[in-house]
Amino acid sequence: MVLISLIFQNYEKEIFELIVIEIMIIILGKETEISVY
């Protein structure tokens, strides 16, 4: 049970990091779009 919870915590952390990165890319993309146009 401990092993499963550890795996789940790591998995959750990776998903959270991916979501944060996606949001950063979207924000940066909008900023670059504004500066390009």
Helices and strands as residue ranges (DSSP letters): H 2-36
